[in-house]
Amino acid sequence: MSLAADEGRVDRALASALPVLSRARIQALMAEGAVTRNGAVVADPSARTEAGLYRLAVPPPTPPKPEGEDLALTVLFEDAHLIVIDKPAGMSAHPAPGSPAGTLVNALIHHCGASLSGVGGVARPGIVHRLDKMTSGVMVAAKTDLAHRGLSALFAAHDIDRAYVALTRGVPAPAKGTIATRIGRSPRNRQKMAVLAAGGREAVTHYEVDRRFGEAAARVVCRLETGRTHQIRVHLAHKGAPCLGDPVYGAGAAAPAVRHAIEAAGLKRQALHAAVLGFRHPISGENLRFETAPPIDMATLEALLTEI
């Protein structure tokens, strides 16, 4: 790509021109000698940009093949084609930097053995959709390639019933509505998602306040029409009512009574639970619907909020 002179620090200019790469990733590539200007290596990320043709040699990903681990799974449904589980908070869907093991994929490899679908790739066998690591709730995984393709088609067509329960700081207004925005990487923090005026991808969340705890907090049911990264968390924060306990999107202090309830409940994560997952079985055509209650941390917090 071509950059002009005086565009600021070279790492920032490259990150702006290549939004798929974080500044940290670009800095690491520069340290490895993988960034050049007109054929000469550019190693100092803080250097000012100079006019020229910049090239980044990004090595191909080489994900390690995950191994099976005998981890506890709460299985809600299983047949020869798919498996539905109630994922606990704290379990990543698949191996990634920072979570190389102990993931749902590791558990599925042990539980399902050779039958697990390979369509998701070496590092993500069987995975059709994701829940954030610290979000609990219902997930489906494919055990055969045919089921994987069928489930992927249902998700792509938004022909899936997904309902989430969130405990929020404050009460979104109006009490019922639809949040339709575009969501993409935050231009100020590449580790976060954000509502964007332009760019990103369309994101639609339908929400309804199910219960109010005065003006301090609420129980909100959200139904997804699309499934973008961190969509509910970003949308609720955009409405001024972020998930309680959210370390990324929950900026601002909750009322003292709410903070005390969070501490007493032992909530160490965003208060978000994937409560309902409904879909048509991609092989048999049977309509399936699964619903689980929020785990003990959210249930305890909700009970304490009723006393505020």
C-alpha positions as a printed NumPy array, in Angstrom:
array([[  0.   ,   0.   ,   0.   ],
       [  1.143,   3.582,  -0.532],
       [  1.451,   6.042,   2.344],
       [  2.18 ,   9.734,   2.156],
       [  4.703,  11.582,   4.272],
       [  3.701,  13.102,   7.609],
       [  0.822,  10.708,   8.361],
       [  2.043,  10.365,  11.947],
       [  3.594,   7.28 ,  13.498],
       [  4.088,   4.533,  10.971],
       [  2.422,   1.863,  13.146],
       [ -0.69 ,   4.011,  13.537],
       [ -0.808,   4.809,   9.832],
       [ -0.528,   1.133,   8.928],
       [ -3.189,   0.146,  11.477],
       [ -5.526,   2.768,  10.014],
       [ -4.888,   1.518,   6.486],
       [ -5.229,  -2.138,   7.515],
       [ -8.095,  -2.348,  10.057],
       [ -7.94 ,  -6.165,  10.087],
       [ -4.622,  -5.915,  11.957],
       [ -4.225,  -4.4  ,  15.411],
       [ -1.421,  -1.952,  16.186],
       [  0.106,  -4.564,  18.484],
       [  0.148,  -7.097,  15.626],
       [  1.727,  -4.567,  13.276],
       [  4.36 ,  -3.684,  15.885],
       [  5.178,  -7.396,  16.263],
       [  5.504,  -7.753,  12.485],
       [  7.826,  -4.747,  12.393],
       [ 10.   ,  -6.298,  15.11 ],
       [ 10.261,  -9.418,  12.935],
       [ 11.398,  -7.381,   9.914],
       [  8.173,  -8.111,   8.039],
       [  7.399,  -4.467,   7.165],
       [  9.252,  -2.726,   4.352],
       [  9.113,   0.652,   2.575],
       [ 10.315,   0.577,  -1.01 ],
       [ 12.067,  -2.675,  -0.198],
       [ 13.861,  -1.426,   2.945],
       [ 12.913,  -2.845,   6.349],
       [ 11.025,  -0.477,   8.661],
       [ 11.583,  -1.674,  12.219],
       [ 10.744,   1.358,  14.388],
       [  6.968,   1.612,  15.003],
       [  7.313,   5.149,  16.394],
       [  9.049,   6.496,  13.292],
       [  7.233,   9.119,  11.252],
       [  5.785,   7.939,   7.96 ],
       [  7.707,   8.64 ,   4.811],
       [  6.184,   8.572,   1.36 ],
       [  6.549,   5.227,  -0.342],
       [  5.212,   1.769,  -1.004],
       [  4.8  ,  -0.242,   2.192],
       [  4.535,  -4.025,   2.238],
       [  3.621,  -6.317,   5.138],
       [  4.588,  -9.97 ,   4.965],
       [  1.972, -11.595,   7.194],
       [  2.825, -15.248,   7.833],
       [ -0.012, -17.723,   7.319],
       [ -1.719, -18.855,  10.518],
       [ -0.597, -22.225,  11.793],
       [ -3.152, -23.16 ,  14.409],
       [ -2.153, -26.144,  16.522],
       [ -4.487, -29.088,  16.365],
       [ -6.402, -29.05 ,  19.66 ],
       [ -6.501, -32.189,  21.74 ],
       [ -9.442, -33.701,  23.546],
       [ -9.85 , -32.976,  27.242],
       [-12.128, -34.726,  29.697],
       [-14.061, -31.627,  30.724],
       [-17.531, -31.607,  32.245],
       [-20.277, -30.896,  29.715],
       [-23.953, -30.261,  30.4  ],
       [-25.511, -31.968,  27.379],
       [-29.077, -30.89 ,  26.578],
       [-29.455, -32.94 ,  23.386],
       [-27.307, -35.228,  21.282],
       [-27.765, -37.461,  18.273],
       [-25.551, -38.664,  15.446],
       [-25.53 , -35.234,  13.798],
       [-25.311, -32.555,  16.465],
       [-24.918, -31.804,  20.143],
       [-26.484, -29.026,  22.231],
       [-24.796, -27.985,  25.462],
       [-25.243, -25.445,  28.243],
       [-21.862, -23.688,  28.18 ],
       [-20.601, -22.41 ,  31.525],
       [-19.192, -18.905,  31.895],
       [-15.415, -19.004,  31.7  ],
       [-15.194, -21.578,  28.897],
       [-14.045, -20.306,  25.498],
       [-15.736, -21.756,  22.44 ],
       [-12.467, -22.657,  20.735],
       [ -8.702, -22.336,  21.258],
       [ -7.308, -18.834,  20.757],
       [ -4.417, -16.752,  22.087],
       [ -4.844, -16.665,  25.84 ],
       [ -7.124, -19.742,  25.811],
       [ -5.112, -22.57 ,  24.219],
       [ -6.897, -25.31 ,  26.153],
       [ -9.906, -25.947,  28.362],
       [-12.278, -24.849,  25.605],
       [-15.533, -26.256,  24.323],
       [-13.671, -27.636,  21.311],
       [-11.31 , -29.593,  23.586],
       [-14.31 , -30.985,  25.462],
       [-16.152, -31.88 ,  22.238],
       [-13.15 , -33.665,  20.762],
       [-13.   , -35.874,  23.861],
       [-16.757, -36.377,  24.033],
       [-17.526, -36.883,  20.338],
       [-14.28 , -38.415,  19.102],
       [-13.755, -38.843,  15.372],
       [-17.392, -38.025,  14.567],
       [-16.877, -34.286,  15.108],
       [-17.381, -32.186,  11.966],
       [-14.212, -30.871,  10.356],
       [-15.865, -28.079,   8.367],
       [-14.981, -25.539,  11.058],
       [-11.261, -26.095,  10.426],
       [ -8.443, -27.574,  12.464],
       [ -8.858, -25.219,  15.435],
       [-12.667, -25.021,  15.395],
       [-14.116, -28.446,  14.572],
       [-17.885, -28.548,  14.993],
       [-18.231, -24.878,  15.913],
       [-21.11 , -23.153,  14.115],
       [-21.573, -20.094,  16.346],
       [-19.922, -18.607,  19.409],
       [-20.676, -17.278,  22.841],
       [-18.2  , -14.955,  24.529],
       [-15.968, -16.75 ,  27.012],
       [-17.692, -15.159,  30.011],
       [-21.233, -15.522,  28.62 ],
       [-23.079, -18.651,  29.698],
       [-25.818, -20.508,  27.917],
       [-27.058, -22.734,  25.117],
       [-24.826, -23.593,  22.151],
       [-25.12 , -26.111,  19.332],
       [-22.19 , -27.854,  17.632],
       [-22.167, -30.068,  14.538],
       [-20.951, -33.661,  14.632],
       [-21.119, -34.218,  10.861],
       [-20.185, -32.06 ,   7.896],
       [-23.741, -32.26 ,   6.546],
       [-25.153, -30.966,   9.828],
       [-22.494, -28.241,   9.937],
       [-23.483, -26.96 ,   6.515],
       [-27.179, -27.112,   7.405],
       [-26.768, -25.261,  10.699],
       [-24.511, -22.654,   9.085],
       [-27.211, -22.012,   6.484],
       [-29.816, -21.5  ,   9.229],
       [-27.596, -18.996,  11.038],
       [-26.787, -17.185,   7.785],
       [-30.519, -16.887,   7.012],
       [-31.251, -15.737,  10.606],
       [-33.634, -18.701,  10.85 ],
       [-32.67 , -19.311,  14.476],
       [-34.549, -18.373,  17.644],
       [-32.032, -16.922,  20.12 ],
       [-32.999, -15.203,  23.358],
       [-30.593, -13.835,  25.953],
       [-31.194, -12.638,  29.501],
       [-29.182,  -9.617,  30.623],
       [-29.069,  -7.81 ,  33.936],
       [-28.358,  -4.188,  33.14 ],
       [-27.174,  -1.059,  34.886],
       [-30.134,   1.258,  34.665],
       [-33.2  ,   0.643,  32.51 ],
       [-33.128,   0.976,  28.713],
       [-35.71 ,   3.373,  27.315],
       [-38.142,   2.768,  25.807],
       [-38.898,  -0.441,  27.659],
       [-39.297,  -2.355,  24.393],
       [-37.713,  -1.748,  21.035],
       [-35.229,  -2.626,  18.334],
       [-31.617,  -1.499,  18.168],
       [-30.397,  -1.403,  14.565],
       [-26.878,  -0.1  ,  13.97 ],
       [-23.619,  -1.001,  12.299],
       [-21.006,  -2.671,  14.485],
       [-17.28 ,  -2.938,  13.822],
       [-13.898,  -2.51 ,  15.468],
       [-13.652,   0.612,  17.579],
       [-11.367,   3.15 ,  15.876],
       [-10.097,   4.167,  19.338],
       [ -9.521,   0.675,  20.742],
       [ -9.014,  -2.193,  18.324],
       [ -9.713,  -4.708,  21.087],
       [-13.323,  -3.498,  21.384],
       [-16.338,  -3.42 ,  19.108],
       [-18.379,  -0.249,  18.687],
       [-21.417,   1.25 ,  17.002],
       [-20.126,   2.933,  13.836],
       [-21.603,   5.684,  11.709],
       [-20.176,   3.998,   8.611],
       [-18.497,   0.693,   7.881],
       [-18.797,  -2.359,  10.062],
       [-21.713,  -4.752,   9.612],
       [-25.448,  -4.431,  10.147],
       [-26.517,  -5.501,  13.633],
       [-30.123,  -5.836,  14.848],
       [-31.186,  -6.627,  18.418],
       [-34.788,  -6.747,  19.661],
       [-35.076,  -6.138,  23.397],
       [-37.739,  -5.911,  26.1  ],
       [-37.471,  -4.98 ,  29.769],
       [-38.761,  -8.039,  31.62 ],
       [-38.352,  -6.656,  35.138],
       [-37.274,  -3.37 ,  36.703],
       [-35.385,  -2.94 ,  39.934],
       [-36.344,   0.672,  40.465],
       [-34.258,   2.848,  38.167],
       [-30.996,   1.195,  39.223],
       [-31.132,  -2.036,  37.214],
       [-33.283,  -4.22 ,  35.001],
       [-33.734,  -7.718,  33.646],
       [-33.775,  -7.423,  29.866],
       [-34.585, -10.124,  27.309],
       [-32.76 ,  -9.684,  23.995],
       [-33.461, -11.54 ,  20.765],
       [-30.868, -11.533,  18.033],
       [-31.697, -10.965,  14.394],
       [-28.005, -10.876,  13.519],
       [-25.027, -12.255,  15.393],
       [-22.105,  -9.839,  15.464],
       [-19.208, -10.036,  17.899],
       [-20.28 ,  -8.691,  21.329],
       [-23.537,  -7.49 ,  19.712],
       [-25.814,  -7.472,  22.776],
       [-23.134,  -6.009,  25.041],
       [-22.388,  -3.216,  22.555],
       [-26.059,  -2.49 ,  21.875],
       [-27.086,  -2.344,  25.531],
       [-24.153,  -0.051,  26.305],
       [-25.207,   2.082,  23.321],
       [-28.656,   2.401,  24.941],
       [-27.031,   3.56 ,  28.166],
       [-27.832,   0.32 ,  30.025],
       [-24.761,  -1.948,  29.809],
       [-24.657,  -5.444,  31.265],
       [-23.796,  -5.411,  34.951],
       [-20.254,  -6.599,  35.558],
       [-19.155,  -6.04 ,  31.958],
       [-15.43 ,  -5.219,  32.163],
       [-15.239,  -3.957,  28.571],
       [-18.483,  -2.114,  27.827],
       [-19.734,  -1.324,  31.324],
       [-18.04 ,   2.038,  31.818],
       [-19.614,   4.07 ,  34.6  ],
       [-20.512,   3.262,  38.171],
       [-23.626,   1.389,  39.216],
       [-25.648,   2.568,  42.21 ],
       [-24.048,   1.606,  45.563],
       [-26.789,  -0.917,  46.323],
       [-26.24 ,  -2.571,  42.932],
       [-22.472,  -2.699,  43.453],
       [-23.005,  -4.363,  46.811],
       [-25.386,  -6.896,  45.22 ],
       [-22.822,  -7.73 ,  42.525],
       [-20.162,  -8.321,  45.165],
       [-22.465, -10.421,  47.338],
       [-23.542, -12.534,  44.351],
       [-19.934, -13.211,  43.392],
       [-20.503, -12.008,  39.815],
       [-17.128, -11.821,  38.066],
       [-18.354, -11.344,  34.499],
       [-20.928,  -9.635,  32.33 ],
       [-24.431, -10.609,  33.468],
       [-25.467, -12.175,  30.171],
       [-26.917, -15.643,  29.575],
       [-27.98 , -17.312,  26.308],
       [-31.269, -18.67 ,  27.619],
       [-33.034, -19.942,  24.48 ],
       [-31.872, -21.598,  21.28 ],
       [-34.443, -22.873,  18.812],
       [-33.896, -24.209,  15.306],
       [-34.989, -26.793,  12.769],
       [-32.855, -29.923,  12.859],
       [-30.8  , -29.722,   9.65 ],
       [-31.164, -33.455,   8.932],
       [-34.475, -34.641,  10.41 ],
       [-36.353, -31.367,  10.01 ],
       [-37.616, -31.624,  13.607],
       [-38.207, -28.324,  15.389],
       [-35.969, -28.168,  18.462],
       [-36.023, -25.626,  21.271],
       [-33.804, -25.512,  24.336],
       [-34.045, -23.209,  27.34 ],
       [-31.847, -22.975,  30.425],
       [-32.026, -20.754,  33.487],
       [-29.2  , -18.33 ,  34.278],
       [-26.488, -19.877,  36.48 ],
       [-26.091, -19.246,  40.2  ],
       [-24.157, -15.973,  39.965],
       [-26.826, -14.253,  37.851],
       [-29.715, -15.901,  39.714],
       [-28.323, -14.751,  43.046],
       [-27.717, -11.242,  41.739],
       [-31.286, -11.005,  40.439],
       [-32.648, -12.138,  43.801],
       [-30.552,  -9.502,  45.593],
       [-31.678,  -6.795,  43.167],
       [-35.308,  -7.435,  44.127],
       [-34.427,  -6.226,  47.631],
       [-33.173,  -2.838,  46.461]])
